[in-house]
Amino acid sequence: MLDRATERVGRATTGSVRAVQGDIREIDLPDRGFDIVLAAAVLHHLRTDSEWRAVFTALHRAVRPGGSVWVFDLVESSIPAVQHLMWRQYGEYLTRLKDDAYRDHVLAYVEKEDTPRPLVYQLDLLRAVGFAQVEVLHKNVCFAAFSGVKG
């Protein structure tokens, strides 16, 4: 899958494409080594606030000035009533996709294995580690696409 993504992105650019696979908490990204970093369905696996800060700091260090980080991931809401509504809507989607058992399986898995943070938390963290600009590209229920641009 990573090879396929690299090939597809490579066809869309005249620059070089370098895919890096590994645990985001452990990989050694080169300082200022990338113009763009894409993190898709990765960050919601981080557990502690210190892991979140360390990874966002590493992403900031990894992009060149003017470079950007693009995130597409599962998010929570910091407002309990909104979180409840988002989760209910996601559950309804999962039921329509397959059935109630599938919904229950996915939601239980997320509860056990994932620790998404609110979108506002992540935007604030992007700013805190040094990204000069942050932008929400899209949000739908409990999924968001957003970016940070290094000054």
PEVEN-V342206 format. One record per run of one state. SS is the DSSP state (a for helix, b for strand, c for the rest). FROM is the first residue (numbers start at 1). TO is the last residue. Records with the same first field share a line. If there is no record, write none. Layout:
SS = FROM-TO ; FROM-TO
This chain:
c = 1-1 ; 12-33 ; 41-42 ; 46-48 ; 75-75 ; 77-79 ; 98-99 ; 114-117 ; 129-130 ; 141-142 ; 151-151
a = 2-11 ; 43-45 ; 49-62 ; 80-97 ; 100-113 ; 119-128
b = 34-40 ; 63-74 ; 76-76 ; 118-118 ; 131-140 ; 143-150
